[in-house]
Amino acid sequence: MTDTPEITESTTVKRPKRFLRAFLKVGLPIAFFAIAGGFVYATLTREPPTPPRFEVEPPALLVQVLEMQREPVQFSVVSQGVATPRTRTTIVSEVTGHIVEVSSNLESGGFFTEDEVLARIDPRNYETALKRAQADLAKSRTKIQTEQALAAQALENWNTLQDLSAENDEASDLTLRKPQLAEALAELDLNRAALEKAEEDLDRTIIRAPFDGMIVEKHSDLGQFVNTGAQIATTVSIDLAEIRLPVSLKDFQYLDLEHFSRDRTVPVTLTADIGREEPAMWQGKIVRSEGIVNDASRVVYVVAQVEKPYESGTSHEHPLLFGTFVNAQIQGREAGAVYVVPRHALYNGNTIWVVDDADEIYPRELTIIRSDRNSAYISEGLVEGDLVCITPIDQPLPGMRVKYSE
């Protein structure tokens, strides 16, 4: 017979204590996390309160405007070129001999005046040739006088013979020595020509400047033996400077071509940076057009001239040295009264934004007769007093409010 364990009072008390300890160890944390999770879930899923809404007017964009007024405009064409001499000449020797004298101006960069003696070639051989030609001419004159006397004597003898003879014949030219006299006259002309050549050759031993100019390069010097045609120096004239200015076909139409056909000139202003605080300026004139379109560049060249480029005068304060690169502004046709707006104010080529009375901007299409680097010239699309927005705006929209200052 099995004995049944005896349930005592101490056993009954221990069981609730064990249950309480298990609950506090496991159940209480689970309950805590469950309650906390529910609270967080309730907080996250709860709809937040709707904040009050206020109508905020977008801020006006600060821009700069320009009030439109028609103004008379005369077009100008901009170009560039290099100043060059109008005349460039190589002086050569016309005789043979040693150079016995050179001028102090016969140096690269030396200036000279017209007919100034630049060099001399040994003249002794040509002085001898001149004396020989003078002697030959004197002989010819003596021979003519002799032939004239002989011809007169022959005529007298012929007349005496005719008086004694019953026949009345005419004397032949040979009898009257006419061929001999003609030969003497021809010889006189030949000796005169020889004398003139001898005088010219002697004069050519003195090498003179052909014009007012400057030495570019010296080729011969003192003591050098030169032949006919030998180069002495390369010179340029300083009376005029010429500048070839390329003009595009688009800009060429704005020049007054009638001036060229009437031999009149077109004013042009030339400027260059020569290392001073302000660019140097020269006043010139367009004297001609080359009249053809260049095959390579598709431009037309016009030629400007500046008088006395190496002298400071009323037209310019600084010398215009040959080889200087200059900017040119050529006076063009008159455009009449048009509107002028900055070119950067245009959108899509021919649209501009105008500010209305409500300080809002709206686009306006224009008729542009010409535009250059800085400005556009408007014939239609604007009226007097329009306020044009000249501040570039990124993605402007019609009706956009602006604040402006003129």
Residue pairs with C-beta under 8 A, 6 or more apart in sequence:
58 401
60 359
60 401
60 402
60 403
61 393
61 400
61 401
61 402
61 403
62 391
62 402
62 403
62 404
62 405
63 355
63 361
63 389
63 390
63 391
63 393
63 402
63 403
63 404
64 389
64 390
64 391
64 404
64 405
64 406
65 355
65 387
65 388
65 389
65 390
65 404
65 405
65 406
66 341
66 342
66 345
66 387
66 388
66 390
66 406
67 385
67 386
67 387
67 388
67 406
68 339
68 341
68 382
68 383
68 384
68 385
68 386
68 387
68 388
69 339
69 384
69 385
70 337
70 338
70 339
70 384
71 337
71 338
71 339
71 340
72 334
72 335
72 336
72 337
73 334
73 335
73 336
73 337
73 338
73 340
73 377
74 331
74 332
74 333
74 334
74 335
75 254
75 332
75 333
75 334
75 335
75 370
75 377
76 329
76 330
76 331
76 332
77 247
77 251
77 252
77 254
77 255
77 329
77 330
77 332
78 251
78 327
78 328
78 329
78 330
78 372
78 373
79 245
79 246
79 247
79 302
79 327
79 328
79 330
80 245
80 246
80 325
80 326
80 327
80 328
81 243
81 244
81 245
81 246
81 304
81 325
81 326
81 328
82 243
82 244
82 323
82 324
82 325
82 326
83 241
83 242
83 243
83 306
83 309
83 320
83 321
83 322
83 323
83 324
83 326
84 241
84 242
84 243
84 244
84 322
84 323
85 236
85 237
85 238
85 240
85 241
85 242
85 322
86 237
86 239
86 240
86 241
86 242
86 305
87 211
87 213
87 236
87 237
87 239
87 240
88 216
88 234
88 235
88 236
88 237
89 210
89 211
89 213
89 234
89 235
89 236
89 237
90 231
90 233
90 234
90 235
91 118
91 207
91 209
91 210
91 231
91 232
91 233
91 234
91 235
92 229
92 230
92 231
92 232
93 121
93 207
93 220
93 226
93 227
93 228
93 229
93 230
93 232
94 201
94 204
94 228
95 121
95 126
95 201
95 204
95 205
95 228
96 121
96 225
96 226
96 227
96 228
97 121
97 122
97 123
97 125
97 205
97 225
97 226
98 121
98 122
98 223
98 224
98 225
98 226
99 119
99 120
99 121
99 122
99 220
99 221
99 222
99 223
99 224
99 225
99 226
100 120
100 121
100 122
100 222
100 223
101 117
101 119
101 120
101 222
102 118
102 119
102 120
102 221
102 222
103 110
103 112
103 116
103 117
103 118
103 119
104 110
105 111
105 112
105 116
105 118
105 215
106 118
106 119
106 215
106 218
106 232
106 233
107 215
107 218
108 215
108 216
108 217
108 218
109 214
109 215
110 214
110 215
111 213
111 214
111 215
111 238
111 310
112 118
112 209
112 212
112 213
112 214
112 215
112 235
113 209
113 212
114 209
114 210
114 211
114 212
115 208
115 209
116 208
116 209
117 206
117 207
117 208
118 207
118 208
118 209
118 232
118 233
119 207
119 220
119 232
120 205
120 206
120 207
121 204
121 205
121 206
121 207
121 226
122 205
123 202
123 205
126 198
126 201
126 202
126 204
126 205
127 202
129 198
129 201
129 202
130 195
130 198
130 199
130 201
130 202
132 198
133 191
133 194
133 195
133 197
133 198
133 199
134 195
134 198
136 191
136 194
136 195
137 188
137 191
137 192
137 194
137 195
139 191
140 184
140 187
140 188
140 190
140 191
141 188
143 184
143 187
143 188
144 181
144 184
144 185
144 188
146 184
147 177
147 180
147 181
147 184
148 181
150 177
150 180
151 176
151 177
151 178
151 180
151 181
154 171
154 175
154 176
154 177
155 171
155 176
158 171
158 175
158 176
162 168
162 169
173 179
207 232
209 235
210 235
211 237
211 239
212 237
212 238
212 239
213 235
213 236
213 237
213 238
214 235
214 236
214 238
214 310
215 233
215 234
215 235
216 233
216 234
216 235
216 236
217 233
217 234
218 232
218 233
219 230
219 231
219 232
219 233
219 234
220 226
220 230
220 231
220 232
220 233
226 232
236 322
238 308
238 309
238 310
239 307
239 308
240 305
240 306
240 307
240 308
240 309
241 305
241 306
241 309
241 320
241 322
242 303
242 304
242 305
243 270
243 284
243 303
243 304
243 305
243 306
243 326
243 328
244 290
244 301
244 302
244 303
245 268
245 286
245 301
245 302
245 303
245 304
245 328
245 330
246 294
246 297
246 299
246 300
246 301
247 255
247 299
247 300
247 301
247 302
247 330
248 298
248 299
248 300
249 293
249 298
249 299
249 300
252 300
254 332
254 333
254 370
255 266
255 286
255 302
255 330
255 332
255 333
256 266
256 332
256 333
257 289
259 265
259 266
259 286
260 266
260 286
260 288
260 289
265 285
265 286
265 287
266 285
266 286
266 330
266 331
267 283
267 284
267 285
267 286
267 330
267 331
268 283
268 284
268 285
268 286
268 304
268 328
268 329
268 330
268 331
269 281
269 282
269 283
269 284
269 328
269 329
270 281
270 282
270 283
270 284
270 304
270 306
270 320
270 326
270 327
270 328
271 279
271 280
271 281
271 282
271 326
271 327
271 329
272 279
272 280
272 320
272 324
272 325
272 326
272 327
273 279
273 280
274 280
274 318
274 324
276 318
280 316
280 317
280 318
280 320
281 316
281 317
282 306
282 309
282 315
282 316
282 318
282 320
282 326
283 306
283 315
283 316
284 304
284 305
284 306
284 315
285 304
285 305
286 302
286 303
286 304
286 330
287 303
287 304
287 305
288 302
288 303
289 300
289 301
289 302
289 303
290 300
290 301
290 302
290 303
291 300
292 300
293 299
293 300
294 300
294 301
302 330
304 328
304 330
306 315
306 316
306 320
307 315
309 316
309 319
309 320
309 321
309 322
310 319
310 320
310 321
311 319
312 318
312 319
320 326
335 369
335 370
335 377
338 369
338 377
338 378
338 379
339 377
339 378
339 379
339 382
340 375
340 376
340 377
340 378
341 352
341 375
341 376
341 378
341 388
341 390
342 374
342 375
342 376
342 390
343 371
343 372
343 373
343 374
343 375
343 376
344 390
344 392
345 352
345 353
345 376
345 388
345 389
345 390
345 392
346 352
346 366
346 368
346 371
346 376
347 353
347 363
347 396
349 368
350 365
350 366
350 367
350 368
351 363
351 364
351 365
351 366
352 363
352 364
352 366
352 381
352 382
352 388
352 389
353 361
353 362
353 363
353 364
353 388
353 389
353 393
353 396
354 361
354 362
354 363
354 364
354 382
354 386
354 387
354 388
354 389
355 361
355 387
355 388
355 389
355 402
355 404
356 362
358 401
359 401
359 402
359 403
359 404
360 398
360 399
360 400
360 401
360 402
361 389
361 393
361 396
361 398
361 399
361 400
361 402
362 398
362 399
363 396
363 398
364 381
364 382
364 386
365 381
366 376
366 378
366 380
366 381
366 382
367 378
367 379
367 380
367 381
368 376
368 377
368 378
368 379
369 377
369 378
369 379
370 376
370 377
371 377
382 388
387 404
387 406
389 396
389 402
389 404
393 400
